[in-house]
């Protein structure tokens, strides 16, 4: 099950990159907040899955 954890962590990092890009482009704050919440959820889910299964 570490494959799914890896995918979640990669998606979370990709979303964090999107947050950084949106901040630099000065996109609407609500969009930045939603994207950062999604990134945090993916990263936390990936790390928790790694901790649980290993």
C-alpha positions in Angstrom: 0.0 0.0 0.0 3.0 2.4 -0.1 2.2 3.2 -3.7 -1.0 5.0 -2.8 0.9 6.9 0.0 3.5 8.0 -2.6 0.8 9.1 -5.0 -0.9 11.1 -2.2 2.4 12.8 -1.2 3.3 13.6 -4.8 -0.2 15.1 -5.4 0.1 17.1 -2.2 3.5 18.5 -3.3 2.1 19.3 -6.7 -0.8 21.2 -5.1 1.7 23.1 -2.9 3.5 24.1 -6.0 0.2 25.4 -7.4 -0.4 27.4 -4.2 3.0 29.0 -4.6 2.2 29.8 -8.2 -1.2 31.2 -7.4 0.3 33.4 -4.6 2.9 34.8 -7.1 0.2 35.5 -9.6 -2.0 37.1 -6.9 -5.0 34.9 -7.6 -8.1 35.2 -5.4 -7.5 34.3 -1.7 -10.4 31.8 -1.6 -8.8 29.8 -4.4 -5.5 29.8 -2.7 -7.1 28.7 0.6 -9.0 25.8 -1.0 -5.9 24.6 -2.9 -3.7 24.8 0.3 -6.4 22.8 2.3 -6.4 20.2 -0.5 -2.6 20.0 -0.5 -2.5 19.6 3.3 -5.1 16.9 3.3 -3.2 14.9 0.6 0.1 15.3 2.4 -1.4 14.3 5.8 -3.2 11.3 4.3 -0.1 10.1 2.6 2.1 10.4 5.7 -0.6 8.8 7.9 -0.9 5.9 5.4 2.9 5.4 5.5 2.9 5.4 9.3 0.0 3.0 9.5 1.1 0.4 6.9 4.9 0.4 7.7 
